[in-house]
Amino acid sequence: MKVIVKKTDNPHRGSNFDDFLAEEGSLEKSTARAVEATAYLQRRSVEQGTDRLSPEELEAEIKAVRCGNDDRGV
């Protein structure tokens, strides 16, 4: 998963947080936890009826993101 960040001319701006996590050796673990947490919240939203996705559509989206085949343009 690649995050695109706009560069600014602000001299006080630090490095990318993903770069920091990669240097610390925890980028993969942090990314996996974030994906799982998001999947949990999305499932809960579908179960409560507060989301417009069906459970099947949600599972297809989660599978696409996990496999790196996310073509939603996000």
C-alpha positions in Angstrom: 0.0 0.0 0.0 1.6 3.3 -1.1 0.5 6.6 0.4 1.0 9.7 -1.7 1.8 12.8 0.3 1.9 16.3 -1.1 5.3 18.0 -0.6 5.2 21.4 0.9 7.8 24.2 1.2 7.4 24.2 5.0 10.9 23.9 6.4 9.5 22.8 9.8 7.8 19.7 8.4 9.3 16.3 9.4 9.6 13.1 7.4 6.8 10.8 6.5 5.4 8.7 9.3 5.6 5.6 7.2 9.4 6.3 6.7 9.7 6.5 10.5 7.9 3.2 11.0 10.0 1.5 8.3 13.2 2.7 10.0 11.9 1.3 13.3 11.1 -2.0 11.7 7.4 -1.8 12.5 5.8 -0.6 9.3 4.5 -4.0 8.2 3.1 -4.8 11.6 1.5 -1.4 12.0 -0.1 -1.6 8.5 -1.5 -5.0 9.2 -3.0 -3.8 12.5 -4.5 -0.8 10.8 -6.1 -3.0 8.0 -7.5 -5.4 10.6 -8.9 -2.5 12.7 -10.5 -0.9 9.7 -12.0 -4.3 8.6 -13.5 -4.8 12.1 -15.1 -1.3 12.1 -16.4 -1.8 8.6 -17.9 -5.2 9.5 -19.5 -3.7 12.6 -21.0 -0.8 10.5 -22.5 -3.3 8.0 -23.9 -5.4 10.9 -25.5 -2.4 12.5 -27.0 -1.3 9.2 -25.2 2.0 9.2 -23.3 1.2 6.0 -24.6 0.9 2.4 -22.4 -2.1 1.6 -23.7 -5.6 1.8 -21.5 -8.0 3.8 -20.5 -9.7 0.6 -19.3 -6.4 -1.0 -17.4 -5.6 2.2 -15.6 -8.9 2.2 -14.7 -8.4 -1.5 -13.2 -5.0 -0.7 -11.2 -6.3 2.3 -9.9 -9.2 0.2 -8.8 -6.8 -2.6 -6.9 -4.6 -0.2 -5.2 -7.5 1.6 -4.1 -9.0 -1.8 -2.9 -5.7 -3.1 -5.5 -5.7 -5.9 -7.3 -2.6 -4.7 -8.4 -0.9 -7.9 -11.0 1.4 -6.3 -8.6 4.4 -6.9 -8.4 5.3 -3.3 
